[in-house]
């Protein structure tokens, strides 16, 4: 087998891994570097990598752009495998929210082992900050490769990682992310522990305005639970309604716009327009709340932020009347965006989508791979000191024989 990592050996994101054996060739993820996400005048050719246009199949671990953003470089016929949630996100959500082309993808739901040429590929559901994240186990020529994608051990899906650890045996090569190795001082905070932190904030005599990704379903549930505990109604935008509805198809515990303490503010943006054209908006607007109602009874509500609702708040309320809560990776605040007002935010409630170093060490001790190949990290040189295994450091575009 030949393994080539086109990108991701020296950075967090942009993962793109090719494995070739005989006439069979597959790709694991096809991501774009994180910086491309906030680049204005995005042009895919600026981020082009030397991959072929044709693969027997591509396997996408999860629907974050740094793992799928370059799929448009492939031919339309290429089969793209992912979990049911990943396929749903790539098909229905990504076209609304990102500039990364995902139309016309030949998506295939992967829920059990599939044979592609000489490869047997098995998906394993894991814990990450987006629904449907998987690790992939690849078996070929009597060797087993395990690719983690992005993984953590402190979210609500952490139990899935236990199944991965007990089901995957005799790993020869572990291609493992190491995001947090460069983020020093990161403590392990469980997603469930955030509920009471939000609850305390929501009980204060201010209108909570929470910036959070609707796709981070764990966090959404956390905020919803905190609303229940503090007896607040959660106000969301039509886009969030749509995301929750898609996730809800596969999980009946996901809060829906129709539930009792959720109302919908008609954010004025292009996504709302698309949802209106597609006929979804009419349904969501049965739960509509007006700006006037929010202004009249601010103590009743918790608002999920977006460009439009943030502007509403900043124009109708004084800063001291708002409790601005940022619940995403802090790095986003360093980028020029509509989040500028959040730069002075005093309330920061978040836990990472990535494993702490300690949990990665424990994971390696459990999996006991013969070798680790670092990816999705700025610190591959530190793996040797941190992990109890052989480390194979490779560079972007380098091919090694396994
Ligand atoms: Zn991710």
Boltz pocket constraint, residues with backbone or C-beta under 6 A from the ligand:
constraints:
  - pocket:
      binder: B
      contacts: [[A, 62], [A, 64], [A, 128], [A, 150], [A, 353]]
      max_distance: 6.0
